[in-house]
Amino acid sequence: MGCSVRTVPVGDGFGAIAMTDELVPLDAVATYIDTYRALDKQIREWIILRDKCREQIETALGESESGAVAGIPTVRWSRYSYKKLSNELLRKKWTEDELADCYATIDARRFTVLPIAKVA
């Protein structure tokens, strides 16, 4: 398999995606891809609904950390502290050249099911 780089137009407003190797035929799993897209859309809608519910619960809790329904403890919204390295402070104190040895390159793969391409 040779390696090529080409641009593939996809979806509405997504511009083009650079493809860097041969396209593997996925016709045998097309139903899974359709199901994945449908589930992904449903999950996004549920997350929006979940976040709206959380907002209402947090508003009802106010400054309290615990809440109950019918006297049964149901929600906990705990306060906690943690330490975090501040990139902003690092950059103020040291230059990018001084920090260069602190960076590590991480190899990863991002899984993306592309929007349905419009066929002209």
C-alpha positions as CSV (number, residue, x, y, z in Angstrom):
1,M,0.0,0.0,0.0
2,G,1.4,3.3,-1.0
3,C,1.1,6.5,1.1
4,S,-0.6,9.5,-0.4
5,V,-2.0,12.7,0.9
6,R,-5.3,14.0,-0.6
7,T,-8.0,16.2,0.6
8,V,-11.5,14.8,0.8
9,P,-14.5,17.2,1.1
10,V,-17.0,16.1,3.8
11,G,-20.2,17.3,5.5
12,D,-21.6,20.7,6.0
13,G,-19.2,23.4,7.2
14,F,-16.4,20.9,8.0
15,G,-14.2,21.9,5.2
16,A,-11.8,19.2,4.0
17,I,-10.1,16.5,5.9
18,A,-6.5,15.4,4.9
19,M,-6.3,11.7,4.4
20,T,-2.8,10.4,4.6
21,D,-3.0,6.8,3.6
22,E,-5.0,4.4,1.5
23,L,-8.8,4.3,2.2
24,V,-9.8,0.9,3.5
25,P,-13.2,-0.3,2.2
26,L,-15.6,-0.4,5.2
27,D,-18.7,-1.4,3.2
28,A,-19.0,-4.5,5.4
29,V,-19.4,-2.4,8.5
30,A,-21.4,0.5,7.0
31,T,-24.4,-0.3,9.2
32,Y,-22.2,0.0,12.3
33,I,-21.0,3.4,11.0
34,D,-24.6,4.6,10.5
35,T,-25.5,3.3,13.9
36,Y,-22.5,5.0,15.4
37,R,-23.5,8.4,13.8
38,A,-27.0,8.0,15.1
39,L,-25.9,7.1,18.6
40,D,-23.3,9.9,18.6
41,K,-26.0,12.4,17.7
42,Q,-28.3,11.0,20.5
43,I,-25.5,11.1,23.0
44,R,-24.8,14.8,22.2
45,E,-28.5,15.6,22.7
46,W,-28.6,13.7,26.0
47,I,-25.5,15.5,27.2
48,I,-27.2,18.8,26.6
49,L,-30.2,17.6,28.5
50,R,-28.0,16.2,31.3
51,D,-26.2,19.5,31.6
52,K,-29.5,21.4,31.9
53,C,-30.6,19.0,34.6
54,R,-27.3,19.5,36.5
55,E,-27.6,23.2,36.3
56,Q,-31.1,23.1,37.9
57,I,-29.8,20.7,40.7
58,E,-26.8,22.9,41.4
59,T,-29.0,26.0,41.6
60,A,-31.3,24.2,44.0
61,L,-28.2,23.1,46.1
62,G,-26.9,26.6,46.3
63,E,-23.8,26.6,48.6
64,S,-24.8,23.3,50.2
65,E,-22.7,20.2,49.3
66,S,-25.5,17.5,49.8
67,G,-29.1,17.2,48.8
68,A,-31.9,14.7,49.5
69,V,-35.1,13.5,47.8
70,A,-37.8,12.3,50.2
71,G,-35.1,12.5,53.0
72,I,-32.8,10.1,51.2
73,P,-29.3,11.5,50.4
74,T,-29.3,11.8,46.6
75,V,-26.7,14.4,45.4
76,R,-23.3,15.4,46.6
77,W,-21.5,18.4,45.2
78,S,-18.2,18.4,47.1
79,R,-15.6,21.1,47.3
80,Y,-12.0,20.0,47.0
81,S,-8.6,21.4,46.3
82,Y,-5.8,20.1,44.1
83,K,-2.5,21.3,42.8
84,K,-2.0,21.9,39.1
85,L,1.1,23.0,37.3
86,S,0.4,26.4,35.7
87,N,1.6,26.6,32.1
88,E,0.9,30.4,32.2
89,L,3.3,30.9,35.2
90,L,5.9,28.6,33.6
91,R,5.9,30.7,30.4
92,K,6.2,33.9,32.4
93,K,9.2,32.5,34.3
94,W,11.0,30.6,31.5
95,T,11.3,31.0,27.7
96,E,10.1,28.4,25.3
97,D,13.7,27.5,24.6
98,E,14.3,26.8,28.3
99,L,11.1,24.7,28.5
100,A,11.8,22.8,25.3
101,D,13.4,19.8,27.1
102,C,10.3,19.5,29.3
103,Y,8.0,18.7,26.4
104,A,7.4,15.1,25.3
105,T,5.9,14.1,22.0
106,I,3.1,11.6,22.5
107,D,1.9,9.4,19.6
108,A,-1.8,8.8,19.6
109,R,-4.7,8.0,17.3
110,R,-7.9,10.0,17.1
111,F,-11.0,8.0,16.1
112,T,-13.4,10.1,14.1
113,V,-16.5,9.0,12.0
114,L,-16.7,11.7,9.4
115,P,-19.9,13.5,8.6
116,I,-21.7,12.1,5.5
117,A,-20.1,13.5,2.4
118,K,-22.3,15.3,-0.1
119,V,-22.1,13.7,-3.5
120,A,-22.1,16.2,-6.3
